[in-house]
Amino acid sequence: MKEYLCLSLPLRREMMTTVRLATGGVCAVAGLSYDGGEDCKVCVTESLLLLMRRGFTAADVHFTACDRGIDVRVQGTEGSADLALTDEDEIALALLNALAESVSTREAEGCISFVFGSQA
């Protein structure tokens, strides 16, 4: 698998535009359609906002090529996932499931990750 980009960032709202721009660039390099790239940007942004609401203060975003198109893993790295899911979190998870080809969430060692692929 080919890794396109790995970002480590503080989870602050002002960082979302930067992450969306980077995501769009990676999607273009990966050959995703315009709509696929837009869906991927929404999924990355929603994942980061979900982590923020859960109590994380930093995250890593990994973009990797795969046979389906592109896999993106968003993982909280500082803070905790001790907060219960809210209605807003449930809506964000439903949006991820609607837009992405595949979505999985996992909690391990105090972090939560989202893995999804988009069709090229």
N, CA and C of each residue as an Amber inpcrd file, in Angstrom:
protein
   360
   0.8370000  -1.1830000   0.0000000   0.0000000   0.0000000   0.0000000
   0.8730000   1.2340000   0.0000000   0.4370000   2.2480000  -0.7160000
   1.1710000   3.4930000  -0.8440000   0.5550000   4.5420000   0.0780000
   1.3780000   5.1090000   0.9620000   0.8770000   6.1690000   1.8340000
   1.0520000   7.5030000   1.1260000  -0.0480000   8.2380000   0.9860000
  -0.0070000   9.5430000   0.3390000   0.4510000  10.6330000   1.2860000
  -0.1150000  10.6640000   2.4920000   0.1520000  11.7620000   3.4140000
  -0.2330000  11.3470000   4.8220000   0.5060000  11.8460000   5.7930000
   0.1890000  11.6480000   7.2010000   0.2600000  13.0070000   7.8880000
  -0.8000000  13.3970000   8.5530000  -0.8530000  14.6770000   9.2600000
  -1.0190000  14.4340000  10.7520000  -0.2970000  15.2000000  11.5510000
  -0.5110000  15.2340000  12.9980000  -0.8970000  16.6660000  13.3280000
  -2.0200000  16.8400000  14.0110000  -2.4930000  18.2000000  14.2270000
  -3.2220000  18.3350000  15.5510000  -3.2060000  19.5790000  16.0800000
  -4.0300000  19.8500000  17.2530000  -5.4800000  19.9350000  16.7970000
  -6.3940000  19.4700000  17.6200000  -7.8130000  19.5030000  17.2540000
  -8.4050000  20.8490000  17.6610000  -8.3320000  21.7670000  16.7110000
  -8.9240000  23.1000000  16.8790000  -9.7110000  23.4060000  15.6150000
 -10.8160000  24.0990000  15.7500000 -11.6820000  24.3920000  14.5960000
 -10.9420000  25.1150000  13.4750000 -10.0020000  25.9710000  13.8090000
  -9.2800000  26.7140000  12.7690000  -8.3790000  25.8090000  11.9160000
  -8.1420000  24.5830000  12.3480000  -7.3320000  23.6410000  11.5690000
  -8.1600000  22.9040000  10.5080000  -9.4720000  22.9680000  10.5940000
 -10.3280000  22.1860000   9.6930000 -10.1550000  22.5860000   8.2250000
 -10.0000000  23.8730000   7.9430000  -9.8150000  24.3120000   6.5610000
  -8.5290000  23.7430000   5.9900000  -7.4700000  23.7510000   6.7720000
  -6.1910000  23.2070000   6.3240000  -6.3190000  21.7130000   6.0170000
  -6.9880000  20.9850000   6.8920000  -7.1680000  19.5430000   6.6910000
  -8.0340000  19.2800000   5.4620000  -9.0780000  20.0800000   5.2610000
  -9.9380000  19.9000000   4.0790000  -9.1510000  20.1490000   2.7960000
  -8.2980000  21.1740000   2.7820000  -7.4810000  21.4480000   1.5960000
  -6.5070000  20.3040000   1.3250000  -5.8620000  19.8090000   2.3680000
  -4.9310000  18.6840000   2.2050000  -5.6680000  17.4480000   1.7140000
  -6.8550000  17.1960000   2.2530000  -7.6500000  16.0440000   1.8350000
  -8.0190000  16.1540000   0.3590000  -8.4310000  17.3320000  -0.0720000
  -8.7580000  17.5390000  -1.4740000  -7.5740000  17.2790000  -2.3870000
  -6.3810000  17.7190000  -1.9780000  -5.1760000  17.4750000  -2.7650000
  -4.8490000  15.9960000  -2.8740000  -4.9540000  15.2860000  -1.7670000
  -4.6730000  13.8490000  -1.7780000  -5.6870000  13.1220000  -2.6570000
  -6.9520000  13.5040000  -2.5600000  -7.9880000  12.8550000  -3.3780000
  -7.7290000  13.0830000  -4.8610000  -7.2510000  14.2610000  -5.2310000
  -6.9230000  14.5500000  -6.6330000  -5.7660000  13.6750000  -7.0960000
  -4.7200000  13.5750000  -6.2830000  -3.5680000  12.7330000  -6.6230000
  -3.9780000  11.2700000  -6.7400000  -4.9120000  10.8490000  -5.8760000
  -5.3670000   9.4560000  -5.8790000  -6.3180000   9.1590000  -7.0340000
  -6.7730000  10.1850000  -7.7440000  -7.6390000   9.9810000  -8.8920000
  -9.1110000   9.8380000  -8.5650000  -9.5320000  10.2800000  -7.3850000
 -10.9450000  10.2220000  -7.0410000 -11.7280000  11.2310000  -7.8660000
 -12.9870000  10.9400000  -8.1060000 -13.8610000  11.8800000  -8.7930000
 -14.0590000  13.1060000  -7.9020000 -14.6010000  14.1730000  -8.4850000
 -14.8840000  15.3700000  -7.7020000 -15.8140000  15.0330000  -6.5380000
 -16.9050000  14.3010000  -6.8420000 -17.8610000  13.9450000  -5.7930000
 -17.2300000  13.0530000  -4.7280000 -16.3850000  12.1090000  -5.1470000
 -15.6860000  11.2520000  -4.1960000 -14.7750000  12.0520000  -3.2870000
 -14.0920000  13.0410000  -3.8600000 -13.2200000  13.9070000  -3.0620000
 -13.9960000  14.7390000  -2.0660000 -15.1360000  15.2700000  -2.4970000
 -15.9750000  16.0520000  -1.5940000 -16.5020000  15.1850000  -0.4510000
 -16.9480000  13.9830000  -0.7710000 -17.4140000  13.0630000   0.2740000
 -16.2990000  12.7410000   1.2580000 -15.1010000  12.5300000   0.7390000
 -13.9610000  12.2180000   1.6000000 -13.6480000  13.3920000   2.5270000
 -13.7080000  14.6260000   2.0120000 -13.4570000  15.8030000   2.8460000
 -14.4780000  15.9090000   3.9700000 -15.7390000  15.6380000   3.6630000
 -16.7800000  15.6760000   4.6940000 -16.5090000  14.6110000   5.7500000
 -16.1320000  13.4130000   5.3160000 -15.8650000  12.3250000   6.2670000
 -14.6910000  12.6510000   7.1850000 -13.6270000  13.2060000   6.6360000
 -12.4670000  13.5580000   7.4580000 -12.8480000  14.6480000   8.4570000
 -13.5430000  15.6850000   7.9920000 -13.9410000  16.7800000   8.8800000
 -14.8640000  16.2750000   9.9790000 -15.8650000  15.4820000   9.6390000
 -16.7850000  14.9460000  10.6480000 -16.0600000  14.0610000  11.6510000
 -15.1020000  13.2710000  11.1800000 -14.3250000  12.4150000  12.0880000
 -13.5510000  13.2510000  13.0920000 -12.9130000  14.3180000  12.6170000
 -12.1420000  15.1850000  13.5130000 -13.0540000  15.9000000  14.5090000
 -14.1950000  16.3970000  14.0420000 -15.1290000  17.0600000  14.9480000
 -15.6770000  16.0860000  15.9890000 -15.9260000  14.8600000  15.5890000
 -16.3890000  13.8350000  16.5190000 -15.3360000  13.5800000  17.5970000
 -14.0830000  13.4850000  17.1850000 -13.0100000  13.2920000  18.1610000
 -12.9180000  14.4750000  19.1200000 -13.0720000  15.6910000  18.5870000
 -13.0460000  16.8870000  19.4500000 -14.1440000  16.8180000  20.5010000
 -15.3550000  16.4810000  20.0620000 -16.4770000  16.4060000  21.0050000
 -16.2940000  15.2950000  22.0250000 -15.5380000  14.2790000  21.6960000
 -15.3040000  13.1540000  22.6150000 -14.1950000  13.4570000  23.6160000
 -13.4810000  14.5800000  23.4570000 -12.4810000  14.9730000  24.4440000
 -11.0450000  14.8830000  23.9800000 -10.8050000  14.5530000  22.7110000
  -9.4280000  14.5090000  22.2060000  -8.9420000  15.9190000  21.8800000
  -7.6450000  16.1550000  22.0460000  -7.0610000  17.4630000  21.7700000
  -6.0850000  17.4400000  20.5960000  -5.7580000  16.2650000  20.0770000
  -4.8710000  16.1310000  18.9190000  -5.2660000  14.8740000  18.1510000
  -4.8680000  14.8280000  16.8770000  -5.2230000  13.6770000  16.0490000
  -4.1840000  13.4660000  14.9610000  -4.1590000  12.2500000  14.4240000
  -3.3700000  11.9040000  13.2420000  -4.3530000  11.5330000  12.1370000
  -4.0240000  11.9360000  10.9150000  -4.8170000  11.5820000   9.7370000
  -3.8720000  10.9280000   8.7430000  -4.1630000   9.6870000   8.3620000
  -3.3320000   8.9290000   7.4190000  -4.1350000   8.6480000   6.1530000
  -3.5820000   9.0330000   5.0020000  -4.1870000   8.7820000   3.6970000
  -3.3630000   7.7110000   3.0010000  -3.9920000   6.6020000   2.6300000
  -3.2820000   5.4740000   2.0300000  -4.0480000   4.9610000   0.8130000
  -3.3170000   4.6360000  -0.2570000  -3.9250000   4.0320000  -1.4420000
  -4.3130000   2.5990000  -1.1170000  -5.3950000   2.1290000  -1.7300000
  -5.8180000   0.7420000  -1.5820000  -6.4940000   0.3090000  -2.8710000
  -6.8360000  -0.9460000  -2.9590000  -7.4480000  -1.4480000  -4.1900000
  -8.8430000  -0.8610000  -4.4240000  -9.5030000  -0.3640000  -3.3870000
 -10.8310000   0.2580000  -3.5100000 -10.7500000   1.7270000  -3.8870000
  -9.5990000   2.3490000  -3.7340000  -9.4490000   3.7770000  -3.9830000
  -8.5240000   4.4020000  -2.9660000  -9.0680000   4.8600000  -1.8500000
  -8.2550000   5.5040000  -0.8120000  -8.8240000   5.1570000   0.5660000
  -7.9460000   4.8370000   1.4730000  -8.3280000   4.6270000   2.8650000
  -7.8130000   5.8130000   3.6620000  -8.6300000   6.3010000   4.5590000
  -8.2340000   7.3950000   5.4380000  -8.4970000   6.9490000   6.8650000
  -7.4700000   7.0630000   7.7030000  -7.6230000   6.7160000   9.1180000
  -7.4370000   7.9890000   9.9290000  -8.4130000   8.3050000  10.7520000
  -8.3760000   9.4780000  11.6270000  -8.3670000   8.9490000  13.0500000
  -7.3350000   9.3040000  13.7980000  -7.1800000   8.7330000  15.1390000
  -6.8340000   9.8110000  16.1460000  -7.5880000   9.8400000  17.2420000
  -7.2840000  10.7430000  18.3470000  -6.0050000  10.3000000  19.0290000
  -5.1220000  11.2530000  19.3270000  -3.8360000  10.8960000  19.9240000
  -3.6090000  11.4890000  21.3090000  -4.2850000  12.5630000  21.6400000
  -4.1510000  13.1570000  22.9690000  -5.5450000  13.4250000  23.5040000
  -5.7440000  13.1490000  24.7600000  -7.0520000  13.2990000  25.3640000
  -7.6400000  11.9250000  25.6220000  -8.9720000  11.8600000  25.6710000
  -9.5970000  10.5760000  25.9600000 -10.9470000  10.4780000  25.2910000
 -11.4580000   9.2620000  25.2280000 -12.7810000   9.0000000  24.6650000
 -13.7480000   8.6520000  25.7870000 -13.5570000   9.2530000  26.9380000
 -14.3810000   8.9210000  28.0950000 -15.8020000   9.4630000  28.0150000
 -16.0250000  10.4550000  27.1680000 -17.3450000  11.0500000  27.0710000
 -18.2850000  10.1520000  26.2800000 -19.5280000  10.0890000  26.7090000
 -20.5260000   9.2750000  26.0160000 -20.9040000   9.9190000  24.6850000
 -21.3230000   9.0920000  23.7320000 -21.7700000   9.6100000  22.4410000
 -23.0370000  10.4340000  22.6180000 -23.0770000  11.5850000  21.9580000
 -24.2560000  12.4440000  21.9890000 -25.0870000  12.2040000  20.7290000
 -26.2580000  12.8400000  20.6670000 -27.0750000  12.7520000  19.4560000
 -26.3100000  13.2930000  18.2500000 -25.5620000  14.3700000  18.4430000
 -24.7580000  14.9590000  17.3640000 -23.6970000  13.9710000  16.8720000
 -23.1000000  13.2250000  17.8070000 -22.1180000  12.2060000  17.4370000
 -22.7610000  11.0900000  16.6240000 -23.9560000  10.6730000  17.0180000
 -24.6710000   9.6190000  16.2990000 -24.9980000  10.0650000  14.8750000
 -25.3540000  11.3350000  14.7020000 -25.6300000  11.8760000  13.3670000
 -24.3510000  11.8790000  12.5340000 -23.2200000  12.2620000  13.1360000
 -21.9350000  12.2600000  12.4240000 -21.5640000  10.8470000  11.9730000
 -21.7670000   9.8670000  12.8300000 -21.4790000   8.4800000  12.4620000
 -22.3990000   8.0020000  11.3390000 -23.6650000   8.3970000  11.3710000
 -24.5940000   8.0320000  10.2990000 -24.1670000   8.6690000   8.9780000
 -23.6960000   9.9070000   9.0230000 -23.2110000  10.5900000   7.8260000
 -21.9930000   9.8700000   7.2510000 -21.0620000   9.4800000   8.1120000
 -19.8890000   8.7260000   7.6580000 -20.3110000   7.4380000   6.9660000
 -21.2390000   6.7210000   7.5650000 -21.7130000   5.4560000   6.9870000
 -22.4280000   5.6610000   5.6560000 -23.0950000   6.8010000   5.5030000
 -23.8090000   7.0780000   4.2570000 -22.8610000   7.4640000   3.1230000
 -21.7920000   8.1780000   3.4450000 -20.8940000   8.6980000   2.4100000
 -19.7550000   7.7620000   2.0440000 -19.2450000   7.0310000   2.9930000
 -18.0520000   6.2210000   2.7590000 -18.4200000   4.8160000   2.3100000
 -17.5020000   4.2100000   1.5800000 -17.6940000   2.8320000   1.1310000
 -17.7210000   1.8800000   2.3160000 -16.8120000   2.0830000   3.2570000
 -16.7870000   1.2550000   4.4610000 -16.3170000   2.1040000   5.6370000
 -16.8940000   1.8550000   6.7780000 -16.5530000   2.6050000   7.9820000
 -16.3970000   1.6220000   9.1230000 -15.3610000   1.8000000   9.9150000
 -15.2450000   1.0240000  11.1450000 -14.7210000   1.9430000  12.2270000
 -15.1660000   1.7070000  13.4170000 -14.6780000   2.4720000  14.5540000
 -14.1380000   1.4890000  15.5650000 -13.1230000   1.9260000  16.2920000
 -12.5760000   1.0670000  17.3430000 -11.9650000   1.9300000  18.4300000
 -12.0730000   1.4440000  19.6210000 -11.4440000   2.0970000  20.7540000
 -10.3590000   1.1830000  21.2750000  -9.1570000   1.6960000  21.3490000
  -8.0350000   0.9070000  21.8550000  -7.0250000   1.8520000  22.4920000
  -6.5680000   1.4940000  23.6420000  -5.5360000   2.2620000  24.3290000
  -5.9020000   3.7440000  24.4460000  -7.1810000   4.0380000  24.7340000
  -7.6150000   5.4130000  24.9350000  -7.8160000   6.2110000  23.6680000
  -7.7540000   5.5860000  22.4940000  -7.9440000   6.2910000  21.2270000
  -9.0900000   5.6840000  20.4450000  -9.7030000   6.4750000  19.6140000
 -10.7410000   5.9620000  18.7230000 -10.3320000   6.2940000  17.2950000
 -10.4960000   5.3360000  16.3800000 -10.0990000   5.5030000  14.9890000
 -11.2840000   5.3050000  14.0640000 -11.2490000   5.9830000  12.9390000
 -12.2340000   5.8030000  11.8880000 -11.5030000   5.4150000  10.6340000
 -11.9040000   4.3420000   9.9950000 -11.2770000   3.8780000   8.7700000
 -12.3570000   3.8000000   7.7110000 -12.1310000   4.4290000   6.5800000
 -13.1110000   4.3570000   5.5070000 -12.4160000   4.4290000   4.1650000
 -13.0750000   3.9130000   3.1630000 -12.5490000   3.9540000   1.8100000
 -13.5360000   4.6500000   0.9060000 -13.0310000   5.2380000  -0.1680000
 -13.8680000   5.8790000  -1.1760000 -13.5360000   5.2940000  -2.5210000
 -14.5360000   5.0770000  -3.3220000 -14.3300000   4.4980000  -4.6370000
 -13.6700000   5.5050000  -5.5710000 -12.6310000   5.0950000  -6.2730000
 -11.9600000   5.9810000  -7.2310000 -12.7870000   6.0930000  -8.4960000
